[in-house]
């Protein structure tokens, strides 16, 4: 897998790139890791209603992006909760 994805080439939206990263990583990734791979600031990350993921504060005070179930079904990803059970 390519560690750095070039979003400047115009072959998809930033939202689609983030969703693809989440799909490729089991539906969840640390926010800092997503930003590093896409070479963006956390301020560049789209947010809003029905964006496709939630930004969740973890016990170690880091944020993790967790793919939404409705988007997961479209991308054939089933996120798991912390116990490993399917959330959907």
Secondary structure as UniProt FT lines:
FT   HELIX           7..9
FT   HELIX           14..24
FT   TURN            25..27
FT   STRAND          28..30
FT   HELIX           31..38
FT   HELIX           42..44
FT   TURN            49..50
FT   STRAND          53..57
FT   TURN            59..60
FT   STRAND          63..67
FT   HELIX           69..74
FT   TURN            75..76
FT   TURN            82..83
//
